[in-house]
Structures are given as structure tokens and as C-alpha cells.
Amino acid sequence: AEAAERESQVRFRAVVETIPDLVWLKNPDGVYLACNRRFERFFGAAEAMIVGRTDDDFVPRELADSFRDHDRKAMAAARPTVNEEWVTFASDGHRELLETIKTPMYDPQGRLVGVLGVSRDITGRKETEEALRNSEDQFRELFNNMTSGVAIYEARDEGADFIFKNINEAGLRLGGLKRNE
């Protein structure tokens, strides 16, 4: 039974270490109980140096207070909560925008063990979303201010009919049309 338990723990640890996200567990008072290697890089310290300590030992006070506030919100809600936060990795100084999910954890008797945190780097996704928004804004500006009439339409009935999806002001004037409000 002990060998099976050790094997189970080894498998569990392998799963946690394989996850590309930051993973950690804190007790209800905000003291770290465990973390994975990706999280170690964030704090720039080995798990053995992190366990037993709090955010105040690793990050500026304002960020530590924010982390703690989100811990409390998850525990008070008794369900996962999600937030975004910019962080700087102590290991190499790079910055990431993280989407963090904090979930209260309970033991088999239903007692609160602490908060499990998982953070994913969403920097690239946010940059792509912003670039898409900018591109859409530029297209809309160009489309609306063209002196040539432009219409976007959808064919219906195998091309026998169509509906306008969008038309610019010049297109309305040229076609003698009015915009439906």
C-alpha cells in the first residue's frame, strides 16, 4: 500500500510538473504549500525556498496584496475565480500577462485546505486580439470614408437575390438608398 501511494504521488507530481502553466497551492493564510517548476521561475527560487513563505517574501507589496485579495475572493465565493495580471519573472526579468484561476481546495471532510492557483501566459493572445481590433478599426475607417461606393452583400437563392451586409455612405448616395435605423 505504501509503494502504491508513493507511485501515485510520483505520477501526480509528474503531471503537475508537465503542465506548462504556473501551478501552486497556498493555505488559507496565504502560506505556500507547493508549486511547480514554472512557478519557481516566476519567484526565482526553488520550491523548498518558497514553501512556508508568503507572497510578501517574493513580490512588491502592491502585487502581494493583489494576489492575497484574489485568494480571499476565491475562498469567500467557494468557487473558482478568474483574473488577469501583469507579472515580472524573477528568473530572467521578462514580463507576462497571466490569466489566473484560483480555486478553493477542500479535504475529504469538507474543510478548506487552501487555494490552488493556475496561471497561463496570455500575452501573445492579448497582443493578437489588440492587433485584430486595430485592423478592424482601420478597415472600418477606410470603408466608411471612401469616396467610391462599396457594398458587402450576401447572395441568396443561388444568386437570384441578395441582402446588404454593409454599405458605405458613398454607396448609399450612388444607389439613392437610405440607411435603415
Number of C-alpha atoms within 10 A of each C-alpha: 6 7 8 9 10 11 12 12 12 12 12 12 13 12 11 18 17 12 14 15 20 22 23 23 23 24 19 17 12 20 17 21 20 17 24 22 20 20 23 21 16 20 19 18 15 14 19 12 12 21 16 14 15 18 20 15 11 16 18 10 12 10 16 16 14 13 19 18 12 18 26 19 17 22 20 10 11 14 12 18 17 15 12 14 15 13 16 14 17 16 12 10 11 10 14 16 18 19 18 23 20 27 22 25 23 13 9 8 6 8 9 15 16 25 28 21 22 21 22 17 20 17 15 11 11 12 11 12 12 12 12 12 12 12 12 12 12 12 12 12 11 12 19 17 13 13 12 13 17 17 15 10 12 11 11 10 7 7 8 7 9 12 10 10 9 14 17 20 21 19 19 15 11 11 10 8 12 10 9 4 3
